[in-house]
Amino acid sequence: MSKKEVTLFIVEDDDIDYMTIERSLNKKMVANTIVRAKDGQEALEMLDRGEVPSPYIILLDIQMSRMNGLEFLKKVRSHPVHHKSVVFMLTTSKNEKDILQSYENHSAGYFVKEETGNCIVNIVETLEGYWKVACLPE
């Protein structure tokens, strides 16, 4: 079985946060395809239309308008096709309730975006290690 390139599906409404993630990916010379949605509703619509090449990993913010990350995660987990999606939370929320709800809905991990240092670069390094060795559903 040959491994296909993993698409990074970033669900993030904040342009500055998205640019920070994108810069960190570029800094680590990650050449994977990146697809972006600005909220959970748009992300679901894009998945339904097949606009996110498989296999993919979803990097999901929590605090978004229209449909927040936790609402999206619940909908994905109950969806007949997308329920197998690998979802990592990438958010500023340190709220214990958000963390618990994320894991109760089978997120693969919960990362807190910090304002300082190389936080996003460290997260990207962790995720890159994961997607390079993990076998992901198509």
Backbone bond lengths (Angstrom), bond angles and torsions (degrees), N, CA, C in turn:
res aa  C-N    CA-C-N  psi(-1)  N-CA   C-N-CA  omega(-1)  CA-C   N-CA-C  phi
1 M - - - 1.450 - - 1.525 109.32 -
2 S 1.305 116.68 120.14 1.462 120.19 177.61 1.523 108.90 -86.96
3 K 1.312 115.39 144.81 1.465 119.89 -179.16 1.516 109.69 -88.16
4 K 1.328 115.05 132.09 1.459 120.74 175.52 1.522 108.83 -88.69
5 E 1.321 115.44 155.45 1.459 119.83 175.70 1.522 109.91 -62.73
6 V 1.308 116.02 138.62 1.462 122.26 179.77 1.525 109.40 -86.90
7 T 1.325 115.78 128.69 1.457 121.74 174.02 1.515 108.84 -82.60
8 L 1.304 116.93 137.88 1.460 121.81 175.30 1.524 107.57 -99.63
9 F 1.316 115.99 113.99 1.457 121.87 -180.00 1.518 106.89 -102.63
10 I 1.319 115.95 105.11 1.457 121.95 -175.48 1.525 108.85 -99.14
11 V 1.323 115.49 119.66 1.464 121.40 178.95 1.526 105.89 -108.27
12 E 1.323 115.22 98.61 1.464 122.73 -171.17 1.520 108.92 -149.44
13 D 1.321 116.39 124.15 1.463 119.55 -178.29 1.520 113.66 -87.89
14 D 1.299 118.02 -22.10 1.467 121.93 -176.07 1.531 109.90 -86.88
15 D 1.340 115.88 118.36 1.464 120.65 -177.59 1.528 112.17 -62.46
16 I 1.314 117.88 -37.92 1.472 121.37 -179.74 1.523 109.96 -65.98
17 D 1.329 117.18 -45.45 1.472 120.23 177.89 1.523 110.64 -62.27
18 Y 1.331 116.16 -41.34 1.467 119.75 178.88 1.531 110.41 -62.20
19 M 1.326 116.99 -44.42 1.469 120.48 179.48 1.530 110.85 -63.69
20 T 1.332 117.53 -35.18 1.466 121.28 177.41 1.524 110.36 -64.56
21 I 1.327 116.21 -43.44 1.470 120.49 177.75 1.528 109.65 -63.49
22 E 1.317 116.15 -46.14 1.467 121.28 -179.68 1.535 110.93 -60.42
23 R 1.333 117.12 -44.00 1.477 120.87 177.94 1.527 110.79 -61.73
24 S 1.324 116.38 -40.94 1.469 120.38 179.87 1.525 110.80 -65.17
25 L 1.323 117.08 -39.56 1.465 120.64 176.59 1.526 110.15 -64.02
26 N 1.331 116.87 -42.65 1.463 120.70 177.99 1.526 111.27 -64.58
27 K 1.330 116.41 -40.66 1.470 121.29 179.58 1.527 110.93 -60.41
28 K 1.335 116.11 -36.43 1.464 121.34 178.67 1.527 111.44 -87.10
29 M 1.344 115.64 4.53 1.466 122.93 179.92 1.530 112.13 55.97
30 V 1.306 115.74 40.30 1.456 121.69 175.69 1.524 107.23 -80.31
31 A 1.317 116.29 121.45 1.458 120.93 -175.63 1.532 112.66 -105.01
32 N 1.315 116.96 10.50 1.469 120.74 -179.55 1.526 110.59 -62.08
33 T 1.318 115.13 153.90 1.457 120.62 174.06 1.520 108.91 -65.29
34 I 1.331 115.78 135.29 1.462 121.29 178.00 1.521 108.41 -117.67
35 V 1.319 115.66 130.14 1.456 122.41 175.88 1.518 106.32 -123.06
36 R 1.334 116.42 139.62 1.463 119.99 -177.56 1.525 111.33 -124.26
37 A 1.327 114.43 140.12 1.462 122.66 167.35 1.519 106.42 -123.37
38 K 1.345 116.64 150.24 1.459 120.34 -175.75 1.525 113.49 -97.18
39 D 1.327 118.42 -4.36 1.465 121.16 173.31 1.520 108.61 -165.04
40 G 1.320 116.39 173.13 1.449 121.36 -177.12 1.510 113.73 -62.72
41 Q 1.322 117.23 -37.74 1.460 120.45 179.73 1.523 111.10 -62.61
42 E 1.332 115.64 -48.71 1.460 119.54 178.40 1.524 110.77 -61.47
43 A 1.328 117.19 -39.56 1.467 121.39 -179.95 1.526 111.04 -61.56
44 L 1.324 117.45 -45.68 1.463 120.36 177.83 1.520 111.78 -60.92
45 E 1.321 116.01 -43.64 1.467 120.59 179.10 1.525 110.84 -61.73
46 M 1.325 117.21 -41.16 1.463 120.68 179.75 1.530 111.24 -66.11
47 L 1.332 116.52 -41.19 1.462 119.87 176.73 1.523 110.54 -62.60
48 D 1.329 116.46 -44.99 1.468 120.85 -179.57 1.528 112.24 -61.91
49 R 1.325 116.72 -34.82 1.469 120.84 -179.66 1.535 112.35 -83.77
50 G 1.324 117.47 -1.57 1.459 121.01 179.12 1.518 113.76 73.52
51 E 1.325 117.34 28.53 1.464 121.68 -177.35 1.526 113.81 -86.66
52 V 1.334 116.70 -0.42 1.460 120.82 -179.78 1.528 107.36 -115.70
53 P 1.345 117.13 106.72 1.465 119.67 -177.64 1.533 112.15 -61.59
54 S 1.317 115.93 137.61 1.468 122.32 176.84 1.516 109.45 -89.24
55 P 1.314 116.46 151.91 1.460 127.69 -7.30 1.524 110.25 -74.68
56 Y 1.317 115.30 156.38 1.461 119.85 -179.38 1.517 110.59 -140.56
57 I 1.321 113.58 157.21 1.461 122.61 171.27 1.517 106.28 -121.14
58 I 1.318 115.75 133.54 1.461 120.75 179.07 1.518 108.86 -97.63
59 L 1.331 115.83 127.12 1.468 122.38 171.27 1.518 105.09 -104.98
60 L 1.318 116.49 114.17 1.457 121.98 -165.89 1.520 112.74 -118.93
61 D 1.322 115.63 122.31 1.463 121.60 171.38 1.526 108.20 -78.48
62 I 1.300 117.82 158.41 1.465 120.68 178.23 1.518 111.41 -97.10
63 Q 1.312 116.77 -49.80 1.461 121.02 -171.42 1.524 110.99 -86.07
64 M 1.347 114.90 93.76 1.464 121.42 179.77 1.522 108.71 -139.07
65 S 1.334 115.30 157.85 1.464 120.06 178.09 1.533 109.72 -79.96
66 R 1.297 116.22 176.75 1.474 125.80 -178.16 1.523 112.19 59.24
67 M 1.314 117.79 -69.23 1.462 121.31 176.17 1.524 107.74 -138.02
68 N 1.337 116.31 116.36 1.461 118.64 -178.03 1.531 110.96 -76.84
69 G 1.313 115.58 174.39 1.457 121.07 -175.42 1.514 114.70 -62.55
70 L 1.327 117.53 -38.71 1.460 119.64 -179.92 1.522 111.39 -69.47
71 E 1.329 117.19 -37.70 1.466 120.71 175.52 1.533 109.93 -63.95
72 F 1.325 116.48 -43.52 1.462 121.05 177.54 1.522 110.41 -59.64
73 L 1.318 116.75 -47.11 1.459 121.20 -177.90 1.531 111.00 -59.29
74 K 1.328 117.45 -42.60 1.471 120.87 177.63 1.521 111.24 -62.48
75 K 1.328 116.77 -42.41 1.471 120.46 179.59 1.528 111.13 -66.23
76 V 1.323 117.10 -40.73 1.461 120.88 178.79 1.523 110.10 -62.82
77 R 1.320 117.04 -43.06 1.468 120.43 -177.73 1.528 112.81 -67.28
78 S 1.328 117.16 -23.48 1.465 119.72 178.78 1.533 112.09 -98.27
79 H 1.324 117.40 0.19 1.464 121.78 -177.74 1.534 109.74 -80.75
80 P 1.338 118.42 135.64 1.460 120.65 -176.97 1.533 114.84 -64.30
81 V 1.318 118.50 -24.18 1.466 121.42 -179.79 1.524 111.80 -105.05
82 H 1.318 117.66 -45.00 1.468 121.80 -170.77 1.530 114.02 -86.60
83 H 1.315 118.26 -1.61 1.468 120.95 -175.97 1.524 113.54 -59.21
84 K 1.308 117.20 -22.45 1.467 121.07 -178.45 1.525 113.14 -87.20
85 S 1.312 118.07 0.94 1.460 122.38 -177.33 1.528 112.05 -58.19
86 V 1.330 115.10 140.61 1.465 121.03 175.43 1.520 106.93 -89.77
87 V 1.342 115.51 119.09 1.462 121.12 -173.99 1.527 109.63 -124.72
88 F 1.314 115.58 125.50 1.456 122.47 171.94 1.526 107.44 -111.42
89 M 1.310 117.01 131.30 1.454 121.71 175.49 1.528 107.74 -80.18
90 L 1.323 116.58 132.34 1.464 123.19 178.41 1.516 106.11 -134.16
91 T 1.327 116.16 96.48 1.456 121.31 -166.01 1.524 111.49 -145.34
92 T 1.308 115.84 165.66 1.464 120.75 174.05 1.529 111.38 -88.48
93 S 1.326 117.25 -10.04 1.464 120.61 -175.41 1.532 112.23 -73.86
94 K 1.322 114.74 125.65 1.464 121.35 173.15 1.526 110.14 -104.92
95 N 1.319 116.47 11.30 1.454 123.07 -177.15 1.529 110.02 -64.73
96 E 1.315 116.16 124.70 1.461 121.95 -178.34 1.531 111.74 -58.85
97 K 1.327 116.47 -35.81 1.469 120.88 178.50 1.530 110.73 -63.87
98 D 1.340 117.46 -41.93 1.465 121.44 177.83 1.529 110.95 -63.39
99 I 1.320 115.91 -43.07 1.466 120.68 179.66 1.524 109.82 -61.95
100 L 1.329 116.70 -47.74 1.460 121.62 -179.46 1.527 111.33 -61.42
101 Q 1.337 117.33 -47.17 1.468 121.05 179.59 1.529 111.27 -61.63
102 S 1.318 116.61 -37.23 1.463 120.13 179.21 1.524 110.95 -61.75
103 Y 1.325 115.95 -48.05 1.463 118.99 -179.50 1.527 112.15 -72.18
104 E 1.320 117.64 -32.44 1.472 120.06 176.00 1.526 110.85 -63.01
105 N 1.330 116.76 -27.97 1.462 121.78 177.82 1.529 111.62 -99.89
106 H 1.313 115.35 23.22 1.468 123.77 169.68 1.523 114.69 63.54
107 S 1.346 116.15 41.68 1.463 117.06 169.78 1.530 107.08 -70.27
108 A 1.320 116.01 149.96 1.459 121.10 -179.06 1.525 111.67 -79.73
109 G 1.334 116.59 -17.47 1.453 120.55 -179.77 1.512 110.47 -178.29
110 Y 1.313 115.64 162.56 1.461 122.10 -177.45 1.517 107.65 -132.29
111 F 1.335 116.39 112.87 1.454 122.17 -178.98 1.524 109.33 -115.29
112 V 1.336 115.97 135.45 1.460 121.24 178.67 1.520 108.36 -101.40
113 K 1.351 114.42 124.11 1.465 120.55 176.37 1.522 107.51 -75.34
114 E 1.293 115.44 121.64 1.461 120.50 177.91 1.519 109.14 -99.99
115 E 1.302 115.26 154.85 1.466 121.01 -179.52 1.524 112.62 -75.54
116 T 1.314 117.80 -21.12 1.464 120.05 -169.89 1.520 112.29 -113.25
117 G 1.327 114.43 161.46 1.453 121.82 170.25 1.508 115.22 63.84
118 N 1.300 114.52 -154.46 1.457 122.62 -176.36 1.522 111.26 -99.28
119 C 1.301 117.35 35.66 1.458 121.76 -175.82 1.521 112.02 -53.32
120 I 1.323 117.77 -52.02 1.459 120.99 -177.16 1.525 110.18 -65.72
121 V 1.335 117.75 -38.18 1.466 120.81 177.59 1.527 109.58 -60.50
122 N 1.323 117.38 -42.89 1.465 121.28 178.66 1.522 111.25 -63.29
123 I 1.321 116.69 -40.52 1.463 121.19 177.89 1.526 109.68 -64.46
124 V 1.330 116.91 -44.18 1.467 121.29 178.76 1.526 110.23 -60.17
125 E 1.332 117.74 -42.99 1.467 121.08 177.85 1.524 110.70 -59.41
126 T 1.322 117.14 -43.25 1.464 121.63 179.14 1.521 110.78 -63.02
127 L 1.330 116.54 -47.97 1.464 120.65 -179.51 1.522 111.65 -64.89
128 E 1.324 116.54 -39.30 1.464 120.18 179.58 1.522 110.34 -61.97
129 G 1.318 116.94 -42.21 1.462 120.51 175.79 1.521 111.44 -60.38
130 Y 1.315 116.44 -38.92 1.461 121.98 179.93 1.524 110.83 -65.08
131 W 1.346 117.46 -54.91 1.461 118.56 -172.99 1.515 112.79 -71.85
132 K 1.331 117.95 -18.03 1.463 119.51 177.67 1.526 111.62 -76.30
133 V 1.329 118.33 -26.79 1.458 120.10 -177.21 1.520 113.60 -109.94
134 A 1.321 118.14 -19.25 1.461 120.57 -176.50 1.530 111.20 -80.02
135 C 1.321 115.03 145.63 1.457 121.29 170.39 1.523 105.60 -93.32
136 L 1.323 116.03 118.72 1.460 121.32 -175.15 1.519 111.24 -106.41
137 P 1.334 116.74 149.23 1.467 119.51 177.84 1.526 110.74 -69.61
138 E 1.322 115.16 145.15 1.473 120.00 178.21 1.508 110.34 -92.02
